[in-house]
């Protein structure tokens, strides 16, 4: 029964971390080593390619942005495919 208590404690810690991460995301911040940093800028049509490449983007953000710029079937693409399509858009200024 001691192992069950340890599993419950681990689960509780996980859920606390998950709740904290969701709160940070809602506030537009992310944690890095215990310090809270302002979240990077949002995806935009005018961002530079290096800004895109140096950022971390959630798949949901990529899908929303890809739809906004007119990438066909954006909801069906994998994350790497979305990144490629967005890179092409940022380089060329249009969806190819």
Secondary structure, 3 states (H helix, E strand, C coil): CHHHHHHHHHHHHHHHHHHHHHHHHHHCEEEECCEEEECCCCCCCCCCHHHHHCCCCCHHHHHHHHHHHCCCCHHHCCHHHHHHHHHHHHHHCCCC
